[in-house]
Amino acid sequence: METQQHIAILGSGNIGLALAKGLVKAGIFAPEQITLTRRNVAALSALADEGYNVTADNAGAVTRADIVVLAILPQQLNKLLDEIKPAANQTKHLLISVVSGVSCQDIRTQLGLDIQVIRAMPNTAIAIGQSMTCIATDNASAANVSLVLSLFDTVGVSIQINEELMTSATALCACGIAFFLRSIRAASQGGTEIGFHAHDALRMAAQTAKGAADLLLQLASHPEQEIDKVTSPKGCTIAGLNEMEHNGFSSAMIKGIKVSAEKAGALYKTE
Ligand SMILES: NC(=O)c1ccc[n+]([C@@H]2O[C@H](COP(=O)([O-])OP(=O)(O)OC[C@H]3O[C@@H](n4cnc5c(N)ncnc54)[C@H](OP(=O)(O)O)[C@@H]3O)[C@@H](O)[C@H]2O)c1
């Protein structure tokens, strides 16, 4: 699916750059069709060498673009929106925001425009094309939603959800990367205590976690169904599992995700 459109990615940090590279790798956009912005534009010189347009001029980038991606931090958003206000055109532009905790309406209100806005919540696995990305909108056309789903499908798996669930998606999928990484790290520390060198233990734990995730994704089965296959009566797996549960394993994960979602909802409003 090659396109003639031009895309401006305002804020070329972790997420912005990973998206740009994913779109190019998938053959949807050529680097020349992508403008990357950041204030420290010198940090983008390697990307300029690859053919991307790079600039610190956000309004100029918007003027040239059909699709505008907002990929700055929540506390940087209002200043950026004020900067691009004169260049934004509600009949021409589609805005995609990856900014956590900011609604489509917040963006339109700050811009003072009735522009189509689609929120996207990817995670850092976007860098390796394995993001879980949630998409939501309150006013964009079905065609634009399909377009944005197809853009994020180039860097993982994307689904559409209701906008009121976006802060929950932030906690479960974006922050979730850290939660699962810490679980793998903990497993590797256990592995070292029972006899493996640290680097082997980490690799073994990570591959085991990947296998567990793929059992669910590829077989479309339920965790308990797969757990039942590992737990023999009076066996070592159920003993370990129950010990973890007596120490609050599931409860800690559930409580952490709830706190994370509360915090995600408050980021834009409080800073
Ligand atoms: N990381 C995640 O897991 C994740 C997941 C989902 C969503 N998000 C959301 O995605 C957004 C970006 O996150 P990130 O991790 O990519 O952050 P990041 O790495 O800090 O990137 C932000 C970029 O924005 C640039 N920037 C700041 N102000 C700017 C301005 N006025 N004009 C142009 N560029 C500007 C910064 O560069 P300069 O300082 O050089 O300007 C930086 O490169 C955040 O809102 C975050 O909530 C993050």
Ligand as a Chemical Component Dictionary entry (heavy atoms), coordinates in Angstrom:
data_LIG
# 
_chem_comp.id                   LIG 
_chem_comp.type                 NON-POLYMER 
_chem_comp.pdbx_formal_charge   0 
_chem_comp.three_letter_code    LIG 
# 
loop_
_chem_comp_atom.comp_id 
_chem_comp_atom.atom_id 
_chem_comp_atom.alt_atom_id 
_chem_comp_atom.type_symbol 
_chem_comp_atom.charge 
_chem_comp_atom.model_Cartn_x 
_chem_comp_atom.model_Cartn_y 
_chem_comp_atom.model_Cartn_z 
_chem_comp_atom.pdbx_ordinal 
LIG N1  N1  N 0  7.273  5.612  25.515 1  
LIG C1  C1  C 0  6.145  4.917  25.546 2  
LIG O1  O1  O 0  6.074  3.745  25.950 3  
LIG C2  C2  C 0  4.880  5.523  25.013 4  
LIG C3  C3  C 0  3.839  4.699  24.657 5  
LIG C4  C4  C 0  2.681  5.265  24.151 6  
LIG C5  C5  C 0  2.570  6.637  24.054 7  
LIG N2  N2  N 1  3.594  7.421  24.456 8  
LIG C6  C6  C 0  3.439  8.855  24.336 9  
LIG O2  O2  O 0  4.187  9.236  23.209 10 
LIG C7  C7  C 0  4.674  10.536 23.391 11 
LIG C8  C8  C 0  6.147  10.561 23.045 12 
LIG O3  O3  O 0  6.828  9.659  23.892 13 
LIG P1  P1  P 0  8.348  9.304  23.645 14 
LIG O4  O4  O 0  8.694  8.188  24.564 15 
LIG O5  O5  O -1 8.594  9.151  22.188 16 
LIG O6  O6  O 0  9.014  10.662 24.191 17 
LIG P2  P2  P 0  10.458 11.234 23.873 18 
LIG O7  O7  O 0  11.397 10.148 23.467 19 
LIG O8  O8  O 0  10.809 12.156 24.999 20 
LIG O9  O9  O 0  10.194 12.104 22.557 21 
LIG C9  C9  C 0  9.633  13.371 22.590 22 
LIG C10 C10 C 0  10.326 14.163 21.490 23 
LIG O10 O10 O 0  9.640  15.381 21.324 24 
LIG C11 C11 C 0  10.604 16.367 20.992 25 
LIG N3  N3  N 0  9.992  17.659 21.289 26 
LIG C12 C12 C 0  9.704  18.215 22.476 27 
LIG N4  N4  N 0  9.143  19.427 22.317 28 
LIG C13 C13 C 0  9.067  19.624 20.982 29 
LIG C14 C14 C 0  8.592  20.688 20.177 30 
LIG N5  N5  N 0  8.068  21.818 20.706 31 
LIG N6  N6  N 0  8.660  20.566 18.841 32 
LIG C15 C15 C 0  9.178  19.453 18.281 33 
LIG N7  N7  N 0  9.662  18.413 18.973 34 
LIG C16 C16 C 0  9.610  18.508 20.313 35 
LIG C17 C17 C 0  11.805 16.003 21.829 36 
LIG O11 O11 O 0  13.028 16.426 21.251 37 
LIG P3  P3  P 0  13.657 17.869 21.577 38 
LIG O12 O12 O 0  13.820 17.941 23.067 39 
LIG O13 O13 O 0  14.947 17.891 20.812 40 
LIG O14 O14 O 0  12.673 18.862 21.068 41 
LIG C18 C18 C 0  11.773 14.474 21.779 42 
LIG O15 O15 O 0  12.557 13.990 20.712 43 
LIG C19 C19 C 0  4.363  10.927 24.844 44 
LIG O16 O16 O 0  3.263  11.808 24.880 45 
LIG C20 C20 C 0  3.994  9.634  25.499 46 
LIG O17 O17 O 0  2.993  9.850  26.471 47 
LIG C21 C21 C 0  4.761  6.901  24.897 48 
# 
loop_
_chem_comp_bond.comp_id 
_chem_comp_bond.atom_id_1 
_chem_comp_bond.atom_id_2 
_chem_comp_bond.value_order 
_chem_comp_bond.pdbx_ordinal 
LIG N1  C1  SING 1  
LIG C1  O1  DOUB 2  
LIG C1  C2  SING 3  
LIG C2  C3  SING 4  
LIG C2  C21 DOUB 5  
LIG C3  C4  DOUB 6  
LIG C4  C5  SING 7  
LIG C5  N2  DOUB 8  
LIG N2  C6  SING 9  
LIG N2  C21 SING 10 
LIG C6  O2  SING 11 
LIG C6  C20 SING 12 
LIG O2  C7  SING 13 
LIG C7  C8  SING 14 
LIG C7  C19 SING 15 
LIG C8  O3  SING 16 
LIG O3  P1  SING 17 
LIG P1  O4  DOUB 18 
LIG P1  O5  SING 19 
LIG P1  O6  SING 20 
LIG O6  P2  SING 21 
LIG P2  O7  DOUB 22 
LIG P2  O8  SING 23 
LIG P2  O9  SING 24 
LIG O9  C9  SING 25 
LIG C9  C10 SING 26 
LIG C10 O10 SING 27 
LIG C10 C18 SING 28 
LIG O10 C11 SING 29 
LIG C11 N3  SING 30 
LIG C11 C17 SING 31 
LIG N3  C12 SING 32 
LIG N3  C16 SING 33 
LIG C12 N4  DOUB 34 
LIG N4  C13 SING 35 
LIG C13 C14 SING 36 
LIG C13 C16 DOUB 37 
LIG C14 N5  SING 38 
LIG C14 N6  DOUB 39 
LIG N6  C15 SING 40 
LIG C15 N7  DOUB 41 
LIG N7  C16 SING 42 
LIG C17 O11 SING 43 
LIG C17 C18 SING 44 
LIG O11 P3  SING 45 
LIG P3  O12 DOUB 46 
LIG P3  O13 SING 47 
LIG P3  O14 SING 48 
LIG C18 O15 SING 49 
LIG C19 O16 SING 50 
LIG C19 C20 SING 51 
LIG C20 O17 SING 52 
# 
